[in-house]
């Protein structure tokens, strides 16, 4: 896409879906440019929703985390893969009420508050389906029970496909996709459906919530295989920032390149501002 076409596309943007870790912050460190960028969006009347594949925390946890970083955020400005999974189950499988959820206690509480019952340790209580998430509190016995129910043929849903979670700490955070890979080796079954990015469901929910057409929405993130692939799957604009996982070198063999590549959110702001000023 040439620069004129990109500028025309930017000028139509009314709402941004913002990836969190690697885009607005890294680990526990907020990028210096993030507050000014969000302030400019509010001044320009451009809406934004924080979006994350990380299902280790509930929506309430994320809201608290963002507010601890002194970011102004309301409950309708956040959408997680855990929330997307709840929406998916409610709309596509209302018959699934009793779940074996391999996830953190925080996520289990969020599912309970949404009306689901969570099957605990005993294999005597039979679930309707198995949901696997990013379980940062992973217990071996529960991993084994998840494998048991998957092996029994229960419907099997993963909240998202990420193999690792980005961090600024000296560790490697094994994520939902890697837990699912372990279970697939043990049971011979992959998840029946994998939600979160790059599944278009999350962006489709944002478009419904704010009455948007795909051309009015841009997905900004640091990952090609999730953020940018989801933008393409939902027919929205994809803007890659180089503050997280992806590098310029990764673009060479990318099957679905982003519409725009920017160093960081501050550059995105400048490009949006220029496009809007020229469109007047």
N, C-alpha and C positions, 0 to 999 in steps of 0.2 A: 504494500500500500504506500502511495507517495505521500509527501509531507502535507500537500493540500487536502488530501482525503482524510488524513489523520486529524488535521486541524478542524475540518468540518465535523468529524465524528466527536471530537472533544467538545465542540461548541454545543452539542445537543445533550451533553451529560447533565442529568438532574440529581443523580444519586450515585454514591460510591459504596461498594462493598469492600471493606478494609480487612485484609488478613492481619493478624495480630503479631504473633511471634515471628520476627524476621522482617517485619514491615513497619509497625509502629513502635515496637520495642524488641529487645533481644534478651531472652531469659528474664531477669529482673531489672534490666536497664532500659529506661525510656530513651529513645533517640532524641537528641536536642531539638531537632526540627519539628517533631510531632505536634507539640502544643500550638505553635504558630500556624501550622498547616490546618489543624482542626478549627482554629479560630477564624482563619480566612474562609473556610468552607461555610461556617455559620454566617459570616458577614455576607457571603455571596448567595446564601439561600440554597446551597447544595447540600442535600441530605447525605447521611452516611450511617452505615451499619457495620459494627465490628463483627467479624466472621472468623471462626476458628474450627479446625478439625479436631483440636485437642479436647477429648471428652473425659479427661481425668478430673475436671472440676465442673460443678454445676453452674448454671447461669448466675445464681446469687454470688458464688465464689468469684466469678469473673468480674462482675460488677464491682465487688469490693476491691479486687485487685487493681482494676482500672482507676477507681476513685483514690486508692492509696497512691497512685501515680499523679494525682491531682488532675485527672482528666474528667471533663464533664460528660457524663453518660447516663442515659435513661434505659429502662428495661426494654423498650421497643427498639433500641439501637444495638442490640446484641443477638446473635444467632450462632449457636454451636452445633456440632454434629450430634451431640446428645439430644438437643431440642429437635433437630431434624429427624432423628430416629423416633422420638415420641410422636411427632406429627405423622411420620410414615406409618407407624403402627396404628394410630387412631384412624387414619383415612383409608389405608389399604388393607389392614388386618384388624378390624375391631374385635374379632373373635379371640385375639391373643391378649389375655388379661394377666396370666400368671407366667412370669419370666424367670429364667435362670440368667442373671445378669453378671457377667464377669467384668466388674468395674469397681471403682472406688466407692466408699460408703457415701461420699457426697453425691455421686451420680445416682446411686441406688435411692437416696432420699428424694432426688428430683423426680425419678420415675414413680416412686410411691406417691408423691404429691400430685402427680399427673393421673393417679387412679390405678396404677398397676400394683400387683402384689409380687414380691421378690422371693423366689424359692431360695432357701438358705443352704446349709451344709448337707442336710440329709437327702440321699437319693430316693427316699421313699415318697417325697413330695414331687409330683410330676409336673413339669412346666409345660406351657403351650408352645414356647419357643425359647431359643437361646440367643442372647444378645452379647456380643463381645465388644469391649471398648478398650480404651487406653487405661489399663489397670496398673497404676503406679503403686498400688498396695497389694500386688499379686501374691496370692497364697497358693502353694503347690496343690493342696487338697482341692481347692476350688477349680484350679486349672484342670485337674483330673476329672472332676464332676462335669465340667463343661464338655470335655472330650467324651465322657460317657453319654451324655444326652445327645450330642452331635452324632455319635456312632449309632444311637438308637433311631436316628432319622428325624429328629425334631427340626422344625424350621430354624434356620441359622442366619442371623443378621449381624453384620459388622458395622460399627458406627462410622468408620473411615479407614482408608487404606495405608496411612503413613507407616513406614517401617521404623523410623526414628523421629523423636521430637527434638527440634533445635534447642540448644542451651548454650549459655555463656560459662557454664561450669566445666570442671575437668572430669567429665563422665560421658557416658553414652546412654541416652534414654530410650530404651526399647519400647516401641509404640504398638498400637493396635495391629497393624499389618504384620508385624513380626510375631505377635502372639497368635494371630490367625495362621501364620505359616507353620508354627509349631504344632497347632492343633490339626492342620491339614496333613502333616507328616504322620501324626499319630492315628488319625481317623480315616484318612483318604478322602476327606470332604473339605472343599473350600466353602466359604460363605455363600448362601443362596443369593444374597444381595449385599453390596458394599455401599453404604451411604457416605455422607460427607463429600468433600471435594475429591475427585472431579465430577461426581454425580451432579446433574443440574438442579436437583431438588432444592438446594439451599438458595440459589439465586432466584429460582422460580417463586419460592416463598416470599422473598424480599420484594419481588415485582408485584405479587398479589397484595402484600401488606401496604405498599405505597402507591399502588395503581400506576405502575410503570410499564412501558414497552421496553424490549431489549435494547433498543438504540439509546435509551435514556440512562442506562446503567453501565458502569465500568467496574470490573473486578481488579483490585490492586493487590498484588502479592509478590512473594519472593521465590515461588516454586513453579516450575514449568509443568510438572506432571500432575499437579493438583489445582493450583490457582488458575493458571493459564488454560489448562485443559477444560476446567469447569466453565470459564468464560466462553470458550468456543462451543461447548456443549449446550449452553444456554443462549447462544447467539448474542451475548453481551460483549462489550469492549474489554480486552485484556491488556492490563498495564503491568509490566514486570519491573520491580525495583531490585537493585543489586545490593541490598543491605542484609541479605540472608543467605539462602542456599545457592541460588543460581548465579552463574558467572557468565560473562560474555562468551567464553569458550563453549559453554553448554548450548548456545544458540545455533551453533554450526550444524548439529545433527538433530535439531528439534523438529519433529513432524508437524507440530502445530504451534508455530512461532507467535509470540504476542503481537498485538497491534502497535504497541509502543514500549520502548525500553527506557527507563530513567534511572539515574544514579540513586535517587532516594525520593521521598515524598515532597521535599522542597522543590525539586525539579518538576515533579508532576504539577504542583501548584502553579509554577511559572508557566508551564505549557497550557494549563487550563485557563489561566488568566489571560494569556495572549490570545487564545482561540476565542474566548468570550468577547474580548474587546474588539477584535476584528469582525466579529459577526454582528455587532451592533449597527 
